[in-house]
Amino acid sequence: MNTNTVRSITKALSDGKLGRQIKASSYGEATFYLKHGEVLFAIAQYPTHRVLLIVDTAERYQQLEYKETPYTLYAIEEEKLEQFLS
């Protein structure tokens, strides 16, 4: 993904135009809330910038927790993401 695509997805998630926010305190809980065909994303908030991450493994989720960075989790339907990107 190029930088503009990442920015567009991040903005759409933050504005509520794409996906839905998930309130979870663990990877297991977050994946429990995923519906069939959804992918888990996170927006990590650093002091100078935001980072969009695909949280597809427990290890990636743990990286968010270990860095103690504020983050918000989102579920995005794969089909809707493809439509958004086209």
C-alpha positions as CSV (number, residue, x, y, z in Angstrom):
1,M,0.0,0.0,0.0
2,N,1.3,3.5,-0.8
3,T,1.2,6.4,1.7
4,N,-1.9,8.0,0.2
5,T,-3.9,4.8,0.4
6,V,-2.9,4.4,4.1
7,R,-3.9,8.0,4.8
8,S,-7.2,7.5,3.1
9,I,-8.0,4.4,5.0
10,T,-6.9,5.9,8.3
11,K,-9.1,9.0,7.7
12,A,-12.1,6.9,6.7
13,L,-11.8,4.8,9.8
14,S,-11.4,7.8,12.1
15,D,-14.4,9.6,10.5
16,G,-16.6,6.5,10.8
17,K,-17.0,6.1,7.0
18,L,-15.3,2.7,6.8
19,G,-15.4,-0.2,9.3
20,R,-16.6,-0.2,12.9
21,Q,-14.7,0.4,16.1
22,I,-14.1,-2.5,18.4
23,K,-13.6,-2.1,22.1
24,A,-11.5,-5.0,23.3
25,S,-8.7,-5.5,25.8
26,S,-7.1,-8.5,24.2
27,Y,-6.5,-10.1,20.8
28,G,-8.8,-13.0,21.7
29,E,-11.6,-10.7,22.6
30,A,-11.1,-8.5,19.5
31,T,-11.2,-11.5,17.2
32,F,-14.3,-12.8,19.0
33,Y,-16.1,-9.6,17.9
34,L,-15.0,-10.0,14.3
35,K,-17.7,-11.1,11.9
36,H,-17.1,-13.5,9.0
37,G,-15.1,-11.7,6.3
38,E,-13.8,-8.9,8.5
39,V,-10.2,-7.9,9.1
40,L,-8.8,-6.3,12.3
41,F,-7.0,-3.0,11.9
42,A,-5.6,-0.6,14.5
43,I,-4.7,3.0,14.4
44,A,-1.8,3.7,16.8
45,Q,-1.5,7.3,18.0
46,Y,2.1,8.5,18.5
47,P,2.9,12.1,19.6
48,T,3.9,13.1,16.0
49,H,1.9,10.8,13.8
50,R,-0.6,8.0,13.4
51,V,0.1,4.5,12.1
52,L,-2.3,2.1,10.5
53,L,-1.7,-1.6,11.3
54,I,-3.3,-4.8,10.2
55,V,-3.6,-6.8,13.4
56,D,-3.8,-10.3,11.9
57,T,-1.8,-12.2,14.6
58,A,-1.6,-12.1,18.4
59,E,2.0,-11.1,18.0
60,R,1.1,-7.9,16.2
61,Y,-1.5,-7.1,18.9
62,Q,1.1,-7.6,21.5
63,Q,3.4,-5.2,19.8
64,L,0.8,-2.5,20.3
65,E,0.5,-3.4,24.0
66,Y,4.3,-3.6,24.6
67,K,4.9,-0.1,23.1
68,E,2.2,1.3,25.4
69,T,0.9,3.4,22.6
70,P,-2.7,4.5,22.6
71,Y,-4.6,2.7,19.8
72,T,-8.1,2.1,18.5
73,L,-9.2,-1.2,16.9
74,Y,-11.4,-1.4,13.9
75,A,-13.1,-4.2,12.0
76,I,-13.4,-3.8,8.2
77,E,-15.2,-6.1,5.9
78,E,-12.8,-7.3,3.2
79,E,-15.3,-6.5,0.4
80,K,-15.9,-3.0,1.7
81,L,-12.2,-2.4,1.9
82,E,-11.8,-3.5,-1.7
83,Q,-14.6,-1.3,-2.8
84,F,-13.1,1.6,-0.9
85,L,-9.7,1.1,-2.6
86,S,-11.1,0.8,-6.1
